């Protein structure tokens, strides 16, 4: 049962604005992938904000039906025209190269080259983001208007990359709480030079880790910075016992655009986090949408897979694929909004704090209300207003404190913000009027 004083003063996210902008500017040029030096460089930069433990998982490690792939690194890549000019240049933009391209060097006619060129006819000025992680291939991405203007000539092509035995790098932060039950926060590290997807998620998660690290915690928090799909699968394969302790979780991605928040429910659909997140968003006055789980998207697919079925939802702003800049060079630092990221930090912290504080009170005086006045919890003069104690919240908590209703149950039933109910429960517990009933997460 949380002790009185569980409310803490949380720092204003606004103070982190310049730091967030500087972080995104620093990380944007780094060529990341599911493995390789770009991931480590990114985690090293994040670790300057809050320490991160690195977990290196060797190439060839079996993780359920998957195998950790060879490590990829790239030094240079280009297409040169007959005059020796670089007309497509990896050093100008990371997205120009098909991510995980095998090395290639030679001269190719336009007809030979075209099967290895990728563009977006509907966005002719944008460079697309394309990958070939698990099928050996090579290629270049370029604006469609440039592709259609290429002369029928011979071009010099070089991709200076390596695929070799190495490791897959996971970043992890564990913030110990009063209990071993965990709250998971996960975000993906693999996308190169895409600001909303997912530098916004990385910036949000690392600042949340720093902020939550400064406050009292009931649950243990685990922050994961992992490459998409293979990263979460690898962590789950190596940590099944730890995964069983996860009581609430959020995948964070795409929180830097100007759209309203979108919460995607866990596969369970009725987990505590599936109720807490929308409740907090509404209480915070945020425009938002709530969507049901579907088996596409980000790492929530792995955390919610049948063998784990973890209570992990996803929070973003505009969902992936629903804004034209998605997975293109238009998703650049100018596209994201630092105020939007700062607000995401604030709102997600409120969600996590509510999940951390959710418990099921049991009244020590179940037969009728206790006399709150003698405990200093009731106004001294009947009809007096402006009292400090939130009496309506106190009465709702006592009315539902049967050991089976959690605080989020009470907040929903009372149509009151979770914070008001939590403060009332803390006050009642501090005066010895509440014990803890069943675990708030025993049945979601």
Secondary structure, 3 states (H helix, E strand, C coil): CCCCCCCCCCCCHHHHHHHHHHHHHHHHCCCCCCCCHHHHHHHHHHCCCCCCEEEEEECCCEECCEECCCEEEEEEEEEECCCCCEEEECCCCHHHECECCCCEEEEEEHHHHHCCEECCHHHCCCCECCECCCCCCCCEECCHHHHCCCCCCEEEEEEEEEEECCEEEEEEEEECCCCCCEEEEEEECCCCCCHHHHHHHHHHHHHHHHHHHCCCCCCEEEEEEECCCHHHHHHHHHCHHHHCCEEEEEEECCCCCCCCEEEECCCCCCCHHHHHHHHHHHHCCCCEEEECCCCCCCCHHHHCCCCCCCCEEEEECCCCCCCCCCCECCCCCCCCCHHHHHHHHHHHHHHHHHHHHCCCEEECCCCCCCCHHHHCCCCCCCCCCCCCCCHHHHHHHHHHCECCCCHHHHHHHHCCCHHHHHHHHHHHHHCCCEEECCCCCCCC
